[in-house]
């Protein structure tokens, strides 16, 4: 299931209130961020966005190690 929410907390709230989840239909629920990227028309144009995404992922992984 793909939902458009602002953050992980909203995703969790959605899942907790979703009727099939409440009924126990799903054995496992994972919340993952999904970023839709447009195809790169001119080589290098999306490079800064990709670098930013890598840095955000690195920061997230560091936070997970700290907790």
Secondary structure, DSSP 8 states (H G I E B T S, - for coil): -----SSHHHHHHHHHH-HHHHTT--S-------------SSTTTTHHHHHHHHHHHHHHHHHHHH-
